[in-house]
Amino acid sequence: MKRILITGSNGQLGSELRALSGEHDEWTFYFTDVAELDITDREGTRDFMEHNGIEVVVNCAAYTAVDKAESEPEKCDLLNHIAPGYLAEAAEAVGATMIHISTDYVFDGCSHRPYTEDCPTNPVTVYGKTKLAGEEAVIRSCAGAMVIRTAWLYSTYGNNFVKTMLRLGREREELGVVFDQMGSPTYARHLAQAILHIIDKGTVPGVYHYTNEGVTSWYDFTRTIHLLAGIDTCRVRPLHTYEYPVAAARPHYSVLDKEKIRTTFDLDIPWWEDALHECLKNMD
């Protein structure tokens, strides 16, 4: 029986892991958020893991307010860099393995080919820089650590792009969405299923990429959300990035190559549009 700690369990990915945990009665899960475990408390984190005999840590906790991070760099660094390092130290101390969730923002988005795990990183935002520092702290501190980078995450839980576009599509007659940023949407439930599959097969240390298959733009993603949801009263207008100014620069291209995780763990990764259709059905 594995004893598994899930941090950040009130977020999108943590909530999906909680929902799927019932399929694994042979494992004991500890779902925590800040109220149950403050991962910025170094000693408290280690004590929790020792007391509960944790064997696998899945760190879903993060500071994800990308624009706000530009004005809160210390808070962002604490949650995205320092705290994951504490978790990794504690995991190493108790002999546990660790899966740490990271992001496409560790790249600058200037490529025109899918990023592999060994492509040079070059984050250009506070969020991206702190997430990269977190990756490095985890790998440095825990010999059994895996880092999984993902992108464009959405879910039936929490606030996300899909829910926002559904709401705006029903409220407005016209909506402008950026068309010159490309990536791969990721249904958090599919990432959660992949994580549980990896735990079952046995973690393999290293850096991996996971998103749903395929490539789209935010504009085309929105059009597809509206199409599948039957929203036909809102005109979606394509915008250039410069027409939608934000505090933190977004990657123009953040497609992640998934061959490594697919072959290492024999994963079947669904296409993004099929994943979206599944998520919308689950919302209903």
Beta strands, then each sheet from edge to edge (+ up, - down):
strand 1: 3-7
strand 2: 28-32
strand 3: 56-59
strand 4: 97-103
strand 5: 145-150
strand 6: 153-154
strand 7: 174-178
strand 8: 182-183
strand 9: 186-187
strand 10: 206-209
strand 11: 216-217
strand 12: 235-239
sheet 1: 2+ 1+ 3+ 4+ 5+ 10+
sheet 2: 6+ 9+
sheet 3: 7+ 12+
sheet 4: 8+ 11-
end
